[in-house]
Amino acid sequence: MRKTAVLLSFWFSLAALTIAGEPKSFELPLWENGAPGALGKEPKDIPMAMVRLPASDRPTGALVICPGGGYGGLAMGHEGHEIAEWANQMGLAAIICDYRHRSKGYGHPAPLQDAQRAIRMTRANATQWNIDATRVGIMGFSAGGHLTSTVLTHFDSGNANDTDAIAKQSSRPDFGILCYPVILFGEPKSHKGSEKNLLGESPDPKLVESLRNDLQVTQDTPPTFLFHTQEDKAVPPENAVQFYAAMISHGVPGELHVYEKGRHGVGLARDLPVTSDWSNACRRWLEGRKIVGN
């Protein structure tokens, strides 16, 4: 573990020294001393943060990114690295969360623990990474959208008495972005594969309900931007619509965009002329909230 600590220190120092140059990319284990509930010490048991810092002479906002994959894999390309590049182009630091999932041998609560840890880690390293700790958000796609919606509705203020500086940080994001998210656990319009991978064959109904996240929205839920497509058959748009309706009921600021065209999993939708505008709409929303462009 001493070797890991030295590596962490090296990367933190490198990021601080080179922030004024080109975007810097590096990877760090989310848990220096092993993730909670880890089944071993193989790479699959070590969730990672893939950090990409933009060139900036002042602190930037940050975006933790949760790729989709049905809680059985991670779509690291179009829902991970491409999104990190897009975030950097807006001037945001990007932290891709390589979270544990069923193909690695893990179900609930491991993905949630990893995503919350990524939020805490980003805040704990705000100074070293040139990040404004009050502008740390989270974004997710499909099942990664479900994970993101869980982080947005299940958070804590951190443990002030913990000896781990990261654990002291709040896991509440300052904003959220949900892209064709799975929301309606336990309902016909949900994505049953994601439910099974996360919770197993016969989960406790109370657990399923606690992770149907439109029911978990409160007035404390962070401002959230959502987009979906009407043609999505794998995860119907009702998932996003009902989360947004819950936001309205509780006075949570945000926007919902439902586009006519586009199958499930379109990512930035660069090959869809109208639907591809979602990323521009999202940027305008972020600018309006002073997350980017100030």
C-alpha angles and dihedrals in degrees: 000000000000088000090053091050091051090050091050091050091049094052094045091052092045092052092050093048098046103037092110093060132063120323110292123217128196140145130233134181110251091221116042094196098037132290119277110267093012112172094206145331100270121119090263089060094053113077111206141207112221103203125198115180120196124224107263138148092211136040115289135201118259136221125204107206124208112191119210129240107142092273085287100085142352126254092215096169112056095015098038123026095024089052092048089055090049090050091050090051088059090050096257126134109239125215114183110204110220092197130183119262142167097285087058090048099262138118134165129005096019098077091049092048090052095048092047089049090054090056091048093046092052092053093044090055097040094119096045092046096042092242131148102234091208092061102056114133139170132225131189143178127216106318086004084056089056089050090049092049088051091053089048092054103030111053142130139202095247131251110287091191096054118113089219110089091208094053089055091067127094117254093207110114119222091225140357139216119200118193116193087326129192105236113145102078111181094021131102092246092057126095106259095195091060091047092051094047093049101039107020131234103311110018124181107271090227090057091049090051092048089057096047088100102195084070091052098056114119136168087272094061108117121250109278139197118205135188132180139157128241092223093057106121098169094058108014119219091248086083092066094035094057093047089051091047088054089051090054091048091054098039096249112158118235150104136254123203120186113185123200099225131056140077121237116290101028095151108191088352092221092165093054110078098204102028091051088071089077091089091052090048089050092050091051089052091050090049091050090054092047092242091124135016098038 
